[in-house]
Structures are given as structure tokens and as C-alpha cells.
Amino acid sequence: MSNSTPSPLMSPTATAAEDEDTRQQIELIRSLLVTVQHFFGGFKQLFGNVTDPRHPALITYPLSSVLATGVLMFLLRLGARRQVNLLLRHSGPSSAKFHALFGIETCPHGDTLDATYGRLAVSDVQDVVAVTVETLIRKKVLYCYRLRGHYFLVAIDGTGVLTFPERHCPHCLTMTHNGHTTYYHPILEAKLVTRDGLVCSLMSEFIENPGQYPTKQDCELKAFYRLADRLKQRFPRLPICLLLDGLFAGGPTFSKCEKYTWKYIIVLQEDDLPSVQQQFHALLDAFPENHLRFRPADQYKTTQDFDWINDIEYVDSENHEHTVSVIRCLETKPDTKGELKTTRFKWITNFYVKVINVIELANQGGRIRWKIENEGFNVQKNGGYALEHAYTHHAVSAKVFYLLLQLAHTLAQLIERGSLFRQTFPAGVGSARNLAWRLLEAWRNVRLSAQQIQHMLNSCVQIRLQPP
């Protein structure tokens, strides 16, 4: 259905405002369904490789519909399983869409989601998340965001997800403060990030203890080594540049990246790697040509002074030798009071730094690591996805819900940036929350026949991503 085609849903007696509102709601649904169809072949194909453990004779809802309902729960920012029952199951237009897409009478119950997810192989659902980004890479959607025209930027960082006052499962991590013990479940995320704020989950590593009484707790560093091995196994030929915080600045990380031929740009705090710091400061005067002053075109009052040293020798605690480079950026700009303030940034990297690449490595590499925290974790925690909400107390089901949230976040960004949505809303809708609310209202209230939905899915379209 093109934008110029009158909708058969529009009443001949409706006002122009009502007609336009209905058209926009139809286009929102079209943006959702066609985006999934265009990039991933639809929900059935997207979840086609997830093994269904249920007995075929006892199945009411196809597995693809159960998983798609979980994605919709996050995509529409419902915030809880019970909202699926209240807002989606008992809406006639919503049920009709599930019937057209999956051949079922209405969407699955929230408890059905929980029961089914608890029996799935988490690795199967994890692979769906990886496939979405892999598909975007294969379709060259993300090629324009590569660093130095070659490397995909992958930021890795951890965050807390669930916290309980009592032990949730044998795998809980524990933290005791003032005699009070908190049980929690953190996670380490590898997200593909871009300079204009696109953040897509590539792979997740759950940080959890092997049992109730471990001799040593699991941690981000241990999880990083596992995650790195899985990333290489899943994407053996993907040219990756890792963006990491100072926690990972050390020999084991350097060795992993050297082994897997990855590049890295790691935040270097002043107290990290004293021998590297000493060599950097000692050699600055010997290489005055390794300096560049830069004024960003869009920030005419900002000045960046770059200094760098290559071929710094570093020997780690296991006597492994590494050759690294260090970049320092002193950025001076007015603060809110108009007074000039200088901020220091420093990174350690295995790129060979030159005048022609130092600005890109710093501003379009090291500086965008924070996007995993802002456009990533912060949006998922405070932007309506309710990342820290306990959708279930089942350990396996909780992981599946988490992975479906990551998938929904990727789809939401593709919809919001997609040309289908931008054609209908060239000025946007104000915020991602507003988009989710409008999409929910359209899903619940706009009646579309199976033929209309099929026509949407069969239409040939070209979707291009645009900056927000």
C-alpha cells in the first residue's frame, strides 16, 4: 500500500483529520511488518531455526508467534507480561493481525510465553540476535559506518539486569554491604555501534556463578574472554575493532585481539599500565611531529589537541610482549557558564597512528564507545523497554526475554530510521516512546484484513536508513 493509495478503511464521511490519522496508523503498521519482511524475511523466517521442544500434538501457538509476541511486548513498550493479555489478546484488530500472520485466533497468553521460553535453547535465540546483525552486514546496510573503511566497531561493556533481596537461583552473584547481601545478575554485551547512534546487540554473555557456593565469583573479565571466543567462532572473518573501557586494558585482552587479528581502542586511565604511561610521556618531546590541532566544523568554539606515540613496548604479567600506540586528546570548549574547560581523553590501540588517521581513530572510534551506555543500556533501562524488570523468575526464560528485548531494540531503530517511516513522518514523532505508543494504538485499533497485510508484505520496497 503506497502513501498515495486511499485506504479502504477510511470512511467516505470521515473528516480529513480522521482520514490522515488512519493513514498514518496504517503506515506505522506497514513500517513494522515490511521492515521485518524486507530485512529478515518476516517473523516466521527470522525464528525458523529455533528448535521447538514442545510436543507437536499439544501445540496451539506456533513457536514463531510465541517469540514474535515477546518481541512485540518490548517493541510496543508494554513493560510486563500481563500487559500482553490486557492490551493485545482481547483486541479484535490485534487478534486479526496475529491470525493473518500466524494463522492463530489471537496472540499467546503472557504465561504461555514464560512457559515456552523456559524450555528453549538459549543458544538458538542468541543466534537469532546475531543473525539480524549479520544480515544487515551482508546486505551492506552498515558498510558506510566502518572505521577506516574496513572495521566494524564493536563496543563491549557490562551492565546490571536483575537484582533480588533473596537468592534467585544457584547462579546469582552476591554483593554484601553493611551486613546486607544483594543477589544480582549482570551481563556483558557486545554491541555494534555507529557514529550516528545506531546500537545493535551482536552477542550477549551472561555473568553467573557455576553454583551456589563458588570459590571465586564470575566477573566481567572472565566473561569477556568467553565472549571473545564466541564472537570469533560465530563471526570468524568479520573485521572487528573492539571499543573497551579501562577495565580491559591489559595483556590478556591484547593477546586475544592479536590471536584473532582484531583491532582495539581501549580507554587508558592515568593509573593504568604505568610502564606504557611512562614511555608515552618520555617520548612526547622526542616526536614533536606527532601533534595535531583540530577544530570540529560543527563546534567552532571547540579545539582538540592530539598527541600520539607509536611502537610502545609493553610486557604483561605473563611475559608476553606487545607493541601498542597511545593517543591523547585534550579538548577545550566553553562550559555552560561560557568558561573554557579542558577535558582529557586517552586511548591505547594497536592501530599505527598517523596524522591522516588520528582524528578518525579518536572521534569516530574511541569517543563513540559511550554509545553502548547511552543509546544502548540507558535507552533499554529508561526508555520504556524496562530492562531491569523481572519478566520471569525462571532462569532460562529470563535469558530468552533479555535476548528478545535486544532484538526488539534493533527492530525499533530500523523502523525509526527507515525510509518508510520517514516518508510518513518526515519530522519524526518526537521520541522513540511516542513511536512505540503510536504503534501500539495502531496495532490495537486499526483493522486490516489478511489480504491487506499480505499485500503489504508482497509489495516491492527499498528501505534506506537515515540518521535520526
Secondary structure, 3 states (H helix, E strand, C coil): CCCCCCCCCCCCCCCHHHHHHHHHHHHHHHHHHHHHHHHHCCHHHHCCCCCCCCCHHHCCCCHHHHHHHHHHHHHCCCCCHHHHHHHHHCCHHHHHHHHHHHCCCCCCCHHHHHHHHCCCCHHHHHHHHHHHHHHHHHCCCCHHHCECCCEEEEEEEEEEEEEECCCCCCCCEEEEECCEEEEEEEEEEEEEECCCCCEEEEEEEECCCCCCCCCCCCCHHHHHHHHHHHHHHHCCCCCEEEEECHHHCCHHHHHHHHHCCCEEEEECCCCCCHHHHHHHHHHCCCCCCCEEEECCCCCCCCEEEEEEEEEEEEECCCCCEEEEEEEEEEEEEECCCCCEEEEEEEEEECCCCCCCCHHHHHHCCHHHHHHHHHHHHHHHHHCCCCCCCCCCCCHHHHHHHHHHHHHHHHHHHHHHHEHHHHHHCCCCCCCHHHHHHHHHHHHHHCCCCHHHHHHHHHCCCCCCECCC
